Amino acid sequence: MSLQDDLTAVRRNLDELTRKVERLEQQAARGKPSTTAAGPDPSRMVTVPDTPYDSSLWTDSDDEGLGARDRRAP
């Protein structure tokens, strides 16, 4: 790619960025929220219960970053 091609690509990207910023400024002036700022899709959300986990699930696990409980670090 030549220097001229690089400059053309930079100019094109800069023009696109300018258009998007102008569009965002217009939406903000009108008080219209951006369509890309939508919240999470509720159908994909998973409910996590507040009840404590069964402690037997962690019987043979290592503490992440700390290593196993019955061994010492080198």
Buried (B, 14 or more C-beta within 10 A) or exposed (E): EEEEEEEEEEEEEEEEEEEEEEEEEEEEEEEEEEEEEEEEEEEEEEEEEEEEEEEEEEEEEEEEEEEEEEEEEE
